[in-house]
Amino acid sequence: MGERSENPNWNPRMRDQGNPNARRDTRQASGESNIVPTQGKSVPSPKFFGARYRLGAPIRPISIVFDNGFLDKFPPREPTLGDYAKLALWQTKLAAAESLRPDLKEGCEGYRHFLEGGGMPYVFSYENYVFNDQSGQTTLANAMLDIQDGAEIVWEADRSLTSFSITGGPISCGGNDLFPYPTTENWQKAIGGHIIWLSGSVTVTHKGGQDWLKLDMVLHAEDRYNFNPGQHDIATGVPDSDNGIFEITGLGKQFTQTSELKRTIEWQHGTLATQGTTSTSIPRW
């Protein structure tokens, strides 16, 4: 099928069949488009706002790639005395922020791991992102609709299925109103632009002559924490080069951070975009 079949983000309903779930007026918009560089990107670039889903156990999309910040442009070198002096300055700034800016908790934790974690993987809380940032709430609302739509597509292809698993392609968060860049300074510093992908287990039942789907959904989030040439901090305007030097000298180490968020959703087939939908959702801990 050419390019469509190779694009992990292609959802036929979003374009061809006009599923009301995929129209912009049925999804939650952020109210503000944050046009800023994303740290993560999916390859190939998504042509639609959702992901393509298929039958199967959760599989991390192989098309997810991340940049290497300043190491993509500059070769590593040994730190100088001046570099150690800059490190001491930023360690002092970090300690002050940890003491005086409790609203930057996750941002400070991520930066400390950059300076002290040695490049080891890091786990952050997407639940906290959703709870404390409007963009997190927008992302979760649209992610739930997206995988619900994917579950319906898979089931409609084979209605004999009563229990099945699905897994989806990557969704870039940071470049559009449906999956926007973080709104708060804390989460701009903590994760910025990132990637999510969704998986879940679906059970189909029949109630009162209607088909109902129950989905145990998992949102998988990934990000590469680093600094990038030519970019700057949104809140302060500080150029990334102030910290990129630590990547080059090894005084700071980029790292991959991940998170998972779970929800259980139950809805009547075909009601995703109707007013008064019977869809319900509860957290899964």
C-alpha positions, 0 to 999 in steps of 0.5 A: 500500500506504499507510504501509508502502510509504512507510516506507523502514525497512519490512521485511516479513519482520521483521513478517509472515513471521517470518524468523528473521534478524529475531528479537531472539534471532538478532541480537547485542544490546549488553547495555545500552540507552543511552537518550540523545538522538540527533544524527541522525534518520530521517523517518519514524521507523522502526517496525522495526529494519532497513531496506527494500532494493530493486534499484538502485545506491547512493542516499543516502536522502532521508529522512535529516535532521539538526538544527542544534543551537543554531542551531535555537533561537537566532539567530546573533550576533557574539562578545563578549570573554567568548565569546573568553575561553570559546573560549580556555578550551576550546582549553586543555582540548582541548590537555590532552586531546590530550596526556593522553587518547590514548583520546579520539583521535577525540573530540578530532579531531572537537572540533578540527574543530568549532573550526577546520574552518569547517564543512567536511565531515569523514571519520571511520573506522567501522573504528576505531569497530567495532574499539574500541567494543562498540556498533560491533561490535554495529551491524556484526553486525546491519547485515550480517544486515540487508542479507543478509536484504534480499538474500534478499528481493530475490532471492526476488522474481526468482530469475532474477537472478544478479548485481544491486545493492541499496540500503537505507533509513536505520537510526538508531543510538543508540536500541535494543539492535540499533543502540546508542549508542556505549559508549566516551567517545571515540566518544560524543564523536566521533559519538554517535547517527548514521545508517547505510544499506547498499548492495551488489552480489550474485552468486548461484551454485549449489554442490552443489545449493544456492544461494549468495549473495556480497555486497560490502557497503558501510556508509555512516555519517553524522552531524551534529556539533553541540551541542544545547540541554538536553543534556549530555556523558555522561561529564563532565556538562558542558552542551552550552550551554558549546559551543553558544555557539560555534555561535551566535557562529560561533567553532565550526561544526557539520559533517557527517561521513561514513564507509564500511566494506566487507565481503564476505559469502558464505552459503548461501541460507536459513541466516542464522539457523541454528546452524552457518551457513556465512556468512563475512565478510572486510573489503574495503579 
